[in-house]
């Protein structure tokens, strides 16, 4: 689990901004990119759920039997 060390900047007694150490920011950014990739993968799998799938051995056999 990512441990954060935020500093808060207040305005009129309310938290307005958060400041994070750069390393923590880049870690959060990386995790968000991974999450976005996972969401894209799930969406693509959902869109292709009715499409046939092939094992690696089946693909190799198809390539061996084709003439390029």
C-alpha positions in Angstrom: 0.0 0.0 0.0 1.3 3.4 -0.9 1.9 5.6 2.1 1.3 9.3 1.4 2.8 12.3 3.2 0.6 15.1 2.1 0.9 18.7 3.2 -2.3 20.8 3.0 -2.7 24.4 2.0 -5.7 26.0 3.5 -7.8 29.0 2.4 -10.4 30.6 4.7 -9.8 27.7 7.1 -10.6 25.0 4.6 -8.2 22.6 2.8 -7.7 24.1 -0.7 -4.6 22.3 -2.1 -2.5 19.3 -1.4 1.3 19.1 -1.8 2.9 15.7 -2.2 6.6 14.7 -2.4 7.5 14.3 -6.0 8.2 10.5 -5.6 4.8 10.0 -4.2 3.2 12.0 -7.0 5.0 9.9 -9.7 4.0 6.7 -8.0 0.3 7.8 -7.9 0.6 8.8 -11.6 2.0 5.4 -12.5 -0.8 3.6 -10.6 -3.4 5.7 -12.3 -1.9 4.8 -15.7 -2.0 1.1 -14.8 -5.6 1.5 -13.8 -6.5 3.2 -17.0 -4.7 0.4 -18.9 -6.7 -2.2 -17.0 -10.0 -0.4 -17.8 -9.0 -0.3 -21.5 -8.2 -4.0 -21.4 -11.5 -4.9 -19.7 -13.4 -2.8 -22.3 -11.6 -4.4 -25.2 -12.3 -7.9 -23.8 -15.9 -7.0 -23.3 -16.2 -5.7 -26.9 -14.7 -8.9 -28.2 -16.3 -11.5 -26.0 -18.2 -13.0 -28.9 -15.1 -13.3 -31.0 -13.3 -16.6 -31.3 -10.0 -17.0 -29.3 -7.1 -19.2 -30.1 -4.3 -20.8 -28.0 -0.7 -20.1 -28.9 -0.4 -23.6 -30.3 -3.4 -23.0 -32.6 -1.9 -19.8 -33.9 1.4 -21.5 -34.5 -0.3 -24.2 -36.5 -2.3 -21.7 -38.5 0.9 -19.8 -39.3 2.8 -23.0 -40.2 -0.1 -24.0 -42.6 -0.3 -20.6 -44.3 1.8 -19.4 -47.2 3.1 -15.8 -46.9 
